[in-house]
Amino acid sequence: MYFLGATDAVVATNESRETCELYGSRYLGWVENKRGNLEVELVERAAAVTAADGRWGLIFARHGVSPIARVRADELGIAIFGFDPEGGTLDGVNLVGREWCATGLVG
């Protein structure tokens, strides 16, 4: 999140960890570091939390993203980014993620 311009982003601890892994004043972030593709359930959970909270949702996926998760994220306005911790790369996976990867996070 910091790399994209959310300079106030921090890693969630304690109780806030149950909601998301990262947060800032305008964004909530989830990190999917498990083997396999990111599935639609995390996208829908992120959308529900951000709708109630009012911040934008970002998901960082280390591995692939299922096509239905990608489409649903676009429909719900959730940005998905692919990351490679060894290579140090970050790429937008869906429409919102690609836009924000190119321009940085809004406001």
C-alpha positions, 0 to 999 in steps of 0.5 A: 500500500505504501508503494502505491501512495498510501503512506499512512498504511500499517500492518493490522494487529490484535483485533483489527487483524480479524478484519483486514491485514493492512489499513490506512485512512482511506484503504483496507488491505488483504494479503492472500499468500496461500497456494492456489488462486484467489477465490471470489469469497475473499473479494466478496468479504472485502467488499462487504467490509469496505462497504460498511467501513467506507474505505477502499478495498485492496487485495494483494495476491501472491499467486493466481486469481480465479476468473470469477474473482477478477470479474467480481472484484471489478463489479464491486470496485475492489482492486487486486494486485499480484505481487512477487516478494522475491522479485519485488514486483507489484502488478494490477490484476483487474481493471481497478488494480491496473489503473491504481498500479499505473496512477497510484492510489487516489486521494 
